[in-house]
Amino acid sequence: MADDNEEIHRDISDELEKLLRRILKDHKGKQESVLVVGLGNRAITPDAVGPKAADHTLVTRHLVTQVPEHFAAFRSVSALAAGVLGTTGMESGEMVSALVEKIRPDCVVAVDALASRSLDRVCSTVQLADTGIVPGAGVGNARAALNAETLGVPVVAVGVPTVVDAATLALDVLSEAGREDLDPEVLRGAGKGLIVTPKDIDAQVADLSKVIGFGINLALQPGLTVEDVEMLLS
């Protein structure tokens, strides 16, 4: 994922497409309409994966409704970059819940940045879950959960680790140096509150959000190719 290689990124989007389709198929119901939610703070680069992925989402709800003669074959998709409490005055859970009640999608796909428990996974792993997500939980700032119990519809979570806490980083480095006998809790106190992210995180987030956005588009609109998505988003 870290390679600046369009072909590799397309392969990852294709694989993400297959996995998302499998998860969506496992849920009962038609899922004719989907709401894609980008969680996180656009102003903080490591936390901007969700909002930027929403920017790369092909929204069709208005087209399916208003121009059915041309877009009837498309799945109805809407997108929201929910923002955070500090910039909107609203919990992302409150905003998403109100929107779900209003437009009544059959499914929600939530995209968010994660905190990793392993240095090797930072910006190199896409994690999927069909049980929802708790925004902010990875950095000790848990907010309202987004799941089937809170929203009333299935919630598929797509996450990418973009940060690691200092204690985890220290443990990984010491482990590579052969020091596996140290007590993890001792190190966790020393680096409490310190979060580490790659130096090229801006480029990484730009690539990650595009890969995820395209993977979601291909999963939700099976008849499209990567070239089709690029044309429709341009």
C-alpha positions as CSV (number, residue, x, y, z in Angstrom):
1,M,0.0,0.0,0.0
2,A,2.9,2.3,0.7
3,D,4.2,2.0,-2.9
4,D,3.4,4.9,-5.2
5,N,2.1,2.5,-7.8
6,E,-1.3,3.0,-9.5
7,E,-1.5,-0.6,-10.6
8,I,-0.9,-2.0,-7.1
9,H,-3.5,0.5,-5.8
10,R,-6.0,-0.7,-8.3
11,D,-5.4,-4.3,-7.3
12,I,-6.1,-3.4,-3.7
13,S,-9.3,-1.6,-4.7
14,D,-10.4,-4.7,-6.6
15,E,-9.7,-6.9,-3.5
16,L,-11.6,-4.5,-1.3
17,E,-14.5,-4.6,-3.7
18,K,-14.7,-8.5,-3.5
19,L,-14.6,-8.5,0.3
20,L,-17.2,-5.7,0.7
21,R,-19.5,-7.5,-1.7
22,R,-19.2,-10.7,0.3
23,I,-20.0,-8.8,3.6
24,L,-23.0,-7.0,2.0
25,K,-24.2,-10.3,0.6
26,D,-24.1,-12.0,4.0
27,H,-26.5,-9.4,5.4
28,K,-30.2,-10.2,4.8
29,G,-32.1,-7.6,2.7
30,K,-31.6,-6.1,-0.7
31,Q,-29.4,-3.1,0.2
32,E,-30.8,-1.1,-2.7
33,S,-29.6,2.1,-1.0
34,V,-26.4,2.7,0.9
35,L,-25.1,5.6,3.0
36,V,-21.3,6.0,3.0
37,V,-20.1,7.9,6.0
38,G,-16.6,9.4,6.3
39,L,-15.7,9.7,9.9
40,G,-12.9,11.9,11.3
41,N,-11.5,15.4,11.2
42,R,-10.5,16.6,7.8
43,A,-8.2,19.2,9.3
44,I,-6.0,16.6,11.0
45,T,-4.2,14.7,8.3
46,P,-4.0,11.2,10.0
47,D,-7.7,11.5,10.8
48,A,-8.8,12.6,7.3
49,V,-9.1,9.2,5.6
50,G,-12.9,9.0,6.2
51,P,-13.8,12.5,4.8
52,K,-11.5,12.1,1.9
53,A,-12.9,8.6,1.1
54,A,-16.3,10.2,1.1
55,D,-15.0,12.7,-1.5
56,H,-14.1,9.7,-3.7
57,T,-17.5,8.1,-3.4
58,L,-19.8,8.1,-6.4
59,V,-23.1,9.5,-5.1
60,T,-26.1,8.5,-7.2
61,R,-29.2,8.9,-5.0
62,H,-30.3,12.1,-6.7
63,L,-29.6,10.7,-10.1
64,V,-31.5,7.5,-9.5
65,T,-34.5,9.5,-8.3
66,Q,-34.4,12.4,-10.8
67,V,-33.1,10.8,-14.0
68,P,-34.2,7.1,-13.7
69,E,-34.2,6.7,-17.5
70,H,-30.3,6.9,-17.4
71,F,-29.5,5.7,-13.9
72,A,-32.1,3.2,-12.9
73,A,-29.4,0.4,-13.1
74,F,-27.3,2.2,-10.4
75,R,-27.6,1.5,-6.7
76,S,-28.7,4.5,-4.7
77,V,-25.7,5.8,-2.8
78,S,-25.4,8.9,-0.7
79,A,-22.3,10.2,1.2
80,L,-21.6,12.2,4.3
81,A,-18.4,13.6,5.8
82,A,-19.7,13.7,9.3
83,G,-17.0,15.9,10.9
84,V,-16.2,15.9,14.6
85,L,-17.8,17.4,17.7
86,G,-15.3,20.2,17.9
87,T,-16.0,21.5,14.4
88,T,-19.8,20.8,14.1
89,G,-21.1,20.9,17.7
90,M,-22.7,17.6,17.0
91,E,-21.6,14.0,17.7
92,S,-21.0,12.1,14.5
93,G,-23.3,9.4,15.9
94,E,-26.1,12.0,16.3
95,M,-25.7,13.3,12.8
96,V,-25.6,9.8,11.2
97,S,-28.6,8.6,13.2
98,A,-30.7,11.6,12.2
99,L,-29.7,11.2,8.5
100,V,-30.5,7.4,8.6
101,E,-33.9,8.2,10.1
102,K,-34.6,10.7,7.3
103,I,-33.4,9.0,4.2
104,R,-33.7,5.4,5.4
105,P,-30.8,3.6,3.7
106,D,-30.7,-0.2,3.7
107,C,-27.1,-0.2,4.9
108,V,-24.4,2.2,6.2
109,V,-20.7,1.9,5.2
110,A,-18.5,3.8,7.7
111,V,-14.9,4.7,6.9
112,D,-12.5,5.8,9.6
113,A,-8.8,6.1,10.5
114,L,-7.6,3.7,13.2
115,A,-4.9,3.5,15.8
116,S,-2.8,0.4,15.2
117,R,-1.5,-2.1,17.8
118,S,1.4,-3.0,15.5
119,L,3.8,-0.7,13.6
120,D,3.7,-3.0,10.6
121,R,0.0,-2.3,10.0
122,V,0.3,1.5,9.9
123,C,-0.9,2.7,6.5
124,S,-0.6,-0.8,5.1
125,T,-3.8,-2.6,6.2
126,V,-7.4,-2.2,5.4
127,Q,-9.6,-3.6,8.1
128,L,-13.3,-4.6,7.6
129,A,-16.0,-5.4,10.1
130,D,-19.7,-6.1,9.8
131,T,-20.4,-5.2,13.5
132,G,-20.1,-1.4,13.2
133,I,-17.5,1.0,14.7
134,V,-16.9,3.2,17.8
135,P,-15.3,6.4,16.5
136,G,-12.3,7.6,18.6
137,A,-12.0,4.4,20.6
138,G,-8.4,3.7,19.3
139,V,-7.1,7.0,20.8
140,G,-9.0,6.9,24.1
141,N,-11.7,9.2,23.0
142,A,-14.6,6.8,22.3
143,R,-17.8,8.4,21.0
144,A,-21.3,6.9,20.3
145,A,-21.2,3.6,18.5
146,L,-22.4,3.2,14.9
147,N,-23.9,-0.2,14.6
148,A,-27.1,-2.1,13.8
149,E,-28.4,-1.5,17.4
150,T,-28.0,2.2,17.3
151,L,-28.9,2.9,13.7
152,G,-31.4,0.1,12.9
153,V,-29.6,-0.9,9.7
154,P,-26.5,-3.0,9.1
155,V,-23.2,-1.1,9.5
156,V,-20.1,-2.2,7.6
157,A,-16.9,-0.5,8.9
158,V,-13.8,0.1,6.8
159,G,-10.8,1.3,8.7
160,V,-7.1,2.0,8.1
161,P,-4.5,2.4,10.9
162,T,-2.7,5.7,10.3
163,V,-1.2,6.2,13.8
164,V,0.5,4.1,16.5
165,D,1.0,5.1,20.2
166,A,4.5,5.7,21.4
167,A,4.5,2.7,23.7
168,T,3.5,0.3,21.0
169,L,6.3,1.8,18.8
170,A,8.8,1.3,21.5
171,L,7.8,-2.3,22.1
172,D,8.0,-3.1,18.4
173,V,11.5,-1.5,18.1
174,L,12.8,-3.2,21.3
175,S,11.4,-6.5,20.1
176,E,13.3,-6.3,16.8
177,A,16.4,-5.6,18.9
178,G,15.9,-8.8,20.9
179,R,14.5,-7.2,24.0
180,E,11.2,-9.1,24.4
181,D,11.5,-9.5,28.2
182,L,10.3,-6.0,29.0
183,D,7.0,-5.3,30.8
184,P,4.7,-3.6,28.3
185,E,2.9,-1.6,31.0
186,V,6.2,0.0,32.1
187,L,6.6,1.5,28.6
188,R,3.0,2.5,28.2
189,G,3.3,5.0,31.1
190,A,6.4,6.7,29.6
191,G,4.8,7.5,26.3
192,K,1.2,8.1,27.4
193,G,-0.6,10.5,25.1
194,L,2.1,10.5,22.5
195,I,0.9,9.4,19.0
196,V,3.3,8.7,16.1
197,T,2.5,8.8,12.4
198,P,4.6,8.5,9.2
199,K,6.4,11.6,7.9
200,D,4.6,11.3,4.5
201,I,1.2,10.8,6.0
202,D,-0.4,13.4,3.7
203,A,0.5,11.4,0.6
204,Q,-0.4,8.1,2.3
205,V,-3.8,9.4,3.3
206,A,-4.4,10.7,-0.2
207,D,-3.7,7.3,-1.7
208,L,-5.5,5.3,1.0
209,S,-8.7,7.4,0.7
210,K,-8.8,7.0,-3.1
211,V,-8.2,3.2,-2.9
212,I,-10.9,2.8,-0.3
213,G,-13.3,5.1,-2.1
214,F,-12.8,3.3,-5.4
215,G,-13.2,-0.1,-3.7
216,I,-16.5,1.0,-2.2
217,N,-17.7,2.3,-5.6
218,L,-16.8,-0.9,-7.4
219,A,-18.6,-3.0,-4.7
220,L,-21.7,-0.9,-4.7
221,Q,-21.9,-0.4,-8.5
222,P,-20.9,-3.9,-9.9
223,G,-21.3,-2.8,-13.6
224,L,-18.5,-0.2,-13.4
225,T,-14.8,-0.4,-13.9
226,V,-12.1,1.7,-12.4
227,E,-12.0,3.8,-15.6
228,D,-15.7,4.4,-15.4
229,V,-15.4,5.6,-11.8
230,E,-12.6,7.9,-12.6
231,M,-14.6,9.4,-15.5
232,L,-17.8,9.8,-13.4
233,L,-15.9,11.5,-10.5
234,S,-13.9,13.8,-12.7
